[in-house]
């Protein structure tokens, strides 16, 4: 997270059904019927790979939203889909969301180790603690844990997973047919973890994977989310509505990294970016307007009410956002950082409820920019040059067309400026991101032993 202009731009494709605009599924070019079609996701991943992107990212939710009638919500389970995509691609990274609140560490460690083996070292884990009581109700629980508790649980979960992943030394596999020895048991350590939330013996029943463990990603910008990322993550996905906000966020993360004894380059900052691409600026604005006009106001109103945790239908839609009636951020049990982003935006620009819904329809508060390929490349380069980002979590508002336009029109602009790769130089996701292999914390404590 330095401001060196020699740095290369990192790009991750965030795939969401028909696109990130809430009304994308209604666009004539959208394919909402393909939300569960593997071939659709395969084609998107291959296009992103043709664009030499670091990774594709599949999010995950553990419940059906109450706005299903107005938006394409279904998406294939992340790890299953990424495992299939591993066989359909060659170089691009494969990042998936999985919750530390509604999974078991041993199971998830096996899944991501398997994905890393299957893909030849291209796995990434977006670590989330999930949100909402509706999710808890799907997992035999009465309510979702409080904010602090779920992050405390998340820390234990990640620590256990790392112990399981680096439990196998690189020389643990002997595979000596003559002597009949497959593995050196003394070079395989158990996790031996006893905590407040989990107790896991181990070891993992899979050998060390190509990356040792997947790239660790955190997608949260609350106070607790920032601390979690500074302590454990290697990439952070974040929502920043302006470059100034992203700069401030970046500076804050540098301070936090230093407190944990980590160098600034050990964490890649990738804010969300929603590009609307036109052959002319007017064409781009037209595309943006057309998508906004397809928005269903009832959906937007319910979504915004959920995010702000107040029933906005009780207020005039063309009246100012009722900031004084909103709960205090300390009362928010779910997406605290998104709540803060939306209230800051409404306050800063004196937005009406309708204006706030429209402003966030394309990217839910992520930075949205409509322009020509050259203008978009200018904007990405400006953020990189000023040290406001190491790259971007690309969120096309409409798929597949928005991705095609970005790869065919914006990527060549970035390459011509020398800030984006023209070919992959590595094989693993860590190599794409310029991240080192983990040192193998436990293995450093054990001296190599002779073969049995």
GIMOKA-V92762 format. One record per run of one state. SS is the DSSP state (H for helix, E for strand, - for the rest). FROM is the first residue (numbers start at 1). TO is the last residue. If there is no record, write none. Layout:
[[SS FROM TO] [SS FROM TO]]
This chain:
[[- 1 9] [E 10 15] [- 16 23] [H 24 26] [- 27 31] [H 32 34] [- 35 37] [H 38 50] [- 51 54] [E 55 58] [- 59 67] [H 68 70] [- 71 77] [H 78 88] [- 89 92] [E 93 99] [- 100 104] [H 105 119] [- 120 122] [E 123 128] [- 129 132] [H 133 139] [- 140 146] [H 147 165] [- 166 167] [E 168 168] [- 169 172] [E 173 176] [- 177 180] [E 181 183] [- 184 184] [H 185 187] [E 188 188] [- 189 192] [E 193 194] [- 195 198] [E 199 200] [- 201 208] [E 209 209] [- 210 211] [E 212 212] [- 213 214] [E 215 218] [- 219 222] [H 223 232] [- 233 234] [E 235 238] [- 239 242] [H 243 259] [- 260 263] [H 264 266] [- 267 267] [E 268 277] [- 278 280] [H 281 293] [- 294 296] [H 297 308] [- 309 311] [H 312 314] [- 315 319] [E 320 320] [- 321 322] [H 323 325] [- 326 328] [H 329 331] [- 332 335] [H 336 349] [- 350 351] [E 352 352] [H 353 361] [- 362 366] [E 367 371] [- 372 372] [H 373 385] [- 386 390] [E 391 394] [- 395 400] [H 401 416] [- 417 428] [H 429 433] [- 434 442] [H 443 445] [- 446 452]]
